Amino acid sequence: MSTQSVLYDAPGPKAKVRNWLYSVLFVLVLLLVAYFIYHGFDEKGQWAGALWKPFVEGSTWTQFLLPGLLNTLKAAALSIVIALPIGALLGIGRLSEHKWVRIPVGAVVEFFRAIPVLLLMVFGASLYAYYTDISPDTRPLFAAVTGLVLYNGSVMAEVFRAGILSLPKGQTEASSALGLRKTQTMVSVLLPQAVTLMLPALVSQLVVILKDTALAGQLTIGYDELIRGSGPITGNFNNTIPTLIVIAIIFIALNLLLSWFASYLERKLSRRKKAPRGAKPLEGPPAAVTAATDFNTGNSSA
């Protein structure tokens, strides 16, 4: 019996017909929904060429969309670079055997994970405005990054903790048997293996960071990210729907690129666990095993 037949029951004739009908029905429903959306926009004149003309002109991109996109990427990149190590430290702290470390770290994680990102950004903007000398030009960026780091760092802490706990306990026991300290075990044994397991969840959180930068465009914070930067376009041409469609396509492209990079990184990490290309298997038992066998049987290899 093949592995496929054990893990998966091949559909019979009736099941194949039923699956085919379900697929056709799903495609028809999807096309119907797309038609209603297109027809609704068409009735409101949203497909008129005059509304889409600004996006063909280079000045629209250089003056509004590209600067907003660069600000979005800047806030997302800073947040990712800061949140990843903070999340790793908090996740490791929650696994500590010392209560004076585990309990405060757990309280910090649960506190910031329960507060909305926008509220954290508003608190950050007020904090920097009243208690620091940060320039008003850079204050929105600081507020956006602060909110994104506090929330997503706490969420990533749970991702790191779950990834480390998912590893077999034998990994830790073998490291202890080899004489490795707890820090060495975590850095050299557990984290490298857990990273591969955590990649899908981490990528999902990185996508959340990228999308949540749009919250920084609120009036209270005033960060000129992609959506806020496109405001003059909608004001001058009264084309809100076309502008939002273009921005949505840009976000989709960025998230697909981020997911592709994560898949590439995951494949690269998985290759490291395999034997190098061109490596030959050992022929015969290792020398240590041969020597032990000769010793037990009383034979001498000399």
C-alpha positions in Angstrom: 0.0 0.0 0.0 1.5 3.4 -1.0 2.0 6.3 1.3 -0.5 8.4 -0.7 -3.3 5.8 -0.2 -2.6 5.7 3.5 -2.7 9.4 4.1 -5.3 10.3 1.4 -8.3 8.5 0.1 -8.5 8.8 -3.7 -11.9 10.2 -4.7 -14.2 7.9 -6.6 -16.2 8.8 -9.7 -19.0 10.4 -7.7 -16.6 12.4 -5.6 -14.7 13.6 -8.6 -17.9 14.9 -10.2 -19.0 16.5 -6.9 -15.6 18.2 -6.5 -15.7 19.4 -10.1 -19.2 20.9 -9.6 -18.1 22.6 -6.4 -15.1 24.2 -8.3 -17.3 25.4 -11.1 -19.9 26.8 -8.6 -17.1 28.6 -6.7 -15.7 30.2 -9.9 -19.2 31.3 -11.0 -19.9 32.9 -7.6 -16.5 34.7 -7.7 -17.2 36.0 -11.2 -20.7 37.1 -10.2 -19.3 39.1 -7.2 -16.6 40.6 -9.5 -19.3 41.6 -12.0 -21.5 43.3 -9.3 -18.5 45.3 -8.1 -17.5 46.3 -11.6 -21.1 47.2 -12.5 -21.6 49.2 -9.3 -18.4 51.2 -10.0 -19.5 51.7 -13.6 -22.8 53.1 -12.6 -21.1 55.7 -10.4 -18.7 56.6 -13.3 -15.6 55.3 -11.4 -14.1 53.8 -14.5 -14.0 57.1 -16.4 -10.6 57.8 -18.0 -10.4 61.3 -16.4 -10.3 59.7 -12.9 -7.5 57.3 -13.8 -5.5 59.8 -15.9 -3.4 61.2 -12.9 -1.8 57.7 -12.4 -0.4 57.8 -15.9 1.4 61.0 -15.3 4.8 60.8 -13.7 4.3 63.9 -11.6 1.6 62.1 -9.6 4.0 59.4 -8.6 7.0 61.6 -7.9 5.2 64.2 -5.9 2.7 62.1 -3.9 2.8 58.3 -4.2 6.5 57.6 -4.2 7.3 59.9 -1.2 4.4 58.3 0.7 5.6 54.8 -0.2 9.1 55.7 1.0 7.8 56.9 4.3 5.7 53.7 4.7 8.7 51.5 4.0 10.9 53.6 6.3 8.4 53.2 9.3 7.9 49.5 8.5 11.6 48.8 8.2 12.5 50.6 11.4 9.7 48.8 13.3 10.7 45.4 12.0 14.4 45.9 12.8 13.6 47.0 16.4 10.6 44.6 17.0 12.3 41.4 16.0 15.1 41.4 18.7 12.7 42.8 21.3 10.2 40.1 20.5 13.0 37.4 20.8 14.2 38.8 24.1 10.7 39.0 25.6 9.9 35.5 24.3 13.0 34.0 25.9 12.3 36.0 29.1 8.9 34.4 29.3 10.6 31.0 29.3 13.0 31.9 32.1 13.0 29.6 35.2 13.4 32.7 37.4 10.1 34.2 38.5 11.6 37.7 38.9 12.3 37.6 35.1 9.3 35.6 33.8 6.5 37.4 35.7 7.4 41.0 34.8 8.2 40.1 31.2 4.8 38.3 30.9 3.0 41.3 32.3 4.7 43.6 29.8 3.8 41.3 26.9 0.2 40.9 27.9 -0.2 44.6 28.6 1.0 45.9 25.2 -0.6 43.0 23.3 -4.0 44.1 24.6 -3.8 47.8 23.6 -4.7 48.8 20.0 -1.8 50.0 17.8 -3.5 53.3 17.1 -3.8 54.1 20.8 -0.2 53.3 21.3 0.7 55.7 18.5 -1.4 58.4 20.0 0.2 57.9 23.4 3.6 58.0 21.7 2.8 61.3 19.8 1.6 62.9 23.0 4.6 61.7 25.0 7.1 63.0 22.5 5.2 66.3 22.1 5.1 67.2 25.8 8.1 65.5 27.4 10.8 65.5 24.7 12.6 68.0 22.4 12.2 65.9 19.3 11.6 68.0 16.1 7.9 68.2 15.0 9.0 67.0 11.6 10.3 63.7 12.9 7.9 63.3 15.8 5.2 61.5 13.7 7.8 58.9 12.6 8.9 58.3 16.2 5.2 57.9 17.3 4.4 55.5 14.5 7.5 53.3 15.2 6.9 53.3 18.9 3.3 52.0 18.6 4.3 49.4 16.0 7.2 48.2 18.0 5.4 47.9 21.4 2.5 46.0 19.9 4.2 43.8 17.4 7.2 43.1 19.6 4.7 41.7 22.2 3.0 39.5 19.6 6.3 38.3 18.3 7.4 37.4 21.8 4.5 34.8 21.9 5.6 33.6 18.4 9.1 33.0 19.6 8.0 31.4 22.8 5.6 29.0 21.0 8.3 28.2 18.4 10.8 27.3 21.1 8.3 25.2 23.1 7.4 23.3 20.0 10.9 21.7 19.8 11.4 18.3 21.4 12.6 18.3 25.0 15.4 16.0 23.9 17.2 18.9 22.3 17.5 20.6 25.7 18.4 17.4 27.5 21.1 16.5 24.9 22.6 20.0 25.3 22.7 19.7 29.0 24.4 16.3 28.7 27.1 17.9 26.5 27.7 20.5 29.2 26.2 23.5 27.5 24.9 26.3 29.6 21.3 27.5 29.2 22.4 30.5 27.2 24.5 28.4 24.9 21.6 26.0 24.5 19.2 28.7 23.6 21.5 30.6 21.2 23.2 27.6 19.5 20.6 24.8 19.6 17.0 26.0 20.1 16.8 29.3 18.3 18.3 28.2 15.0 15.8 25.3 14.8 12.9 27.3 16.0 13.4 30.1 13.4 12.5 27.8 10.6 9.3 26.7 12.3 8.4 30.3 13.2 8.9 31.8 9.8 5.3 31.6 8.6 4.0 33.3 11.7 6.7 35.9 11.7 6.1 36.7 8.1 2.4 37.2 8.9 3.3 39.6 11.6 5.7 41.5 9.4 2.8 41.9 6.9 0.7 43.3 9.7 3.5 45.8 10.5 3.6 47.0 6.9 -0.2 47.4 6.8 -0.5 49.1 10.2 1.7 51.9 9.1 -1.4 53.3 7.4 -2.8 54.0 11.0 0.0 56.6 11.4 -1.7 58.8 8.8 -4.4 59.8 11.3 -4.7 63.5 12.0 -3.6 63.0 15.6 -0.2 61.6 14.5 0.1 63.2 11.0 2.7 60.9 9.5 2.8 61.3 5.7 2.6 57.6 4.8 1.2 56.3 1.5 -2.5 56.8 2.1 -2.1 60.2 3.7 0.3 61.2 1.0 -2.3 60.5 -1.7 -4.7 63.0 -0.1 -4.0 65.8 -2.6 -4.7 63.4 -5.5 -8.3 62.7 -4.3 -8.7 66.4 -3.4 -7.7 67.7 -6.9 -9.3 65.0 -9.1 -12.2 63.7 -6.9 -11.1 60.1 -7.6 -11.1 58.5 -4.1 -12.0 55.0 -5.4 -9.4 54.8 -8.1 -6.7 56.2 -5.8 -7.6 53.6 -3.1 -7.5 50.8 -5.7 -4.0 51.9 -6.8 -2.8 52.0 -3.2 -4.3 48.6 -2.5 -2.4 47.2 -5.5 0.8 48.7 -4.2 0.2 47.1 -0.7 -0.6 43.7 -2.3 2.6 43.8 -4.3 4.7 44.7 -1.3 3.2 41.9 0.8 3.6 39.4 -2.0 7.3 40.5 -2.3 7.7 40.1 1.5 6.1 36.6 1.4 8.3 35.6 -1.5 11.4 36.6 0.4 10.3 34.7 3.4 9.7 31.6 1.3 13.2 32.0 -0.3 14.8 32.3 3.2 12.9 29.3 4.5 14.2 27.2 1.5 17.7 28.4 2.1 17.6 27.6 5.8 16.2 24.1 5.1 19.0 23.4 2.7 21.5 23.9 5.5 20.1 20.9 7.3 20.8 18.6 4.3 24.1 17.1 3.4 26.3 19.2 1.1 25.9 18.6 -2.6 28.4 16.1 -3.8 29.1 14.6 -0.4 29.8 10.9 -0.5 28.3 8.5 2.1 30.7 6.7 4.4 31.8 3.3 3.1 31.9 0.8 5.9 31.7 1.4 9.6 33.5 4.4 11.1 37.0 4.0 12.5 35.8 4.4 16.1 33.2 1.6 15.7 35.8 -0.7 14.0 38.3 -0.1 16.8 35.6 -0.8 19.5 34.6 -4.0 17.7 38.2 -5.3 17.5 38.6 -4.5 21.2 35.5 -6.4 22.2 36.3 -9.5 20.1 39.9 -9.5 21.1 41.2 -9.0 17.6 44.1 -6.7 16.8 44.1 -4.5 13.8 47.9 -4.3 13.9 
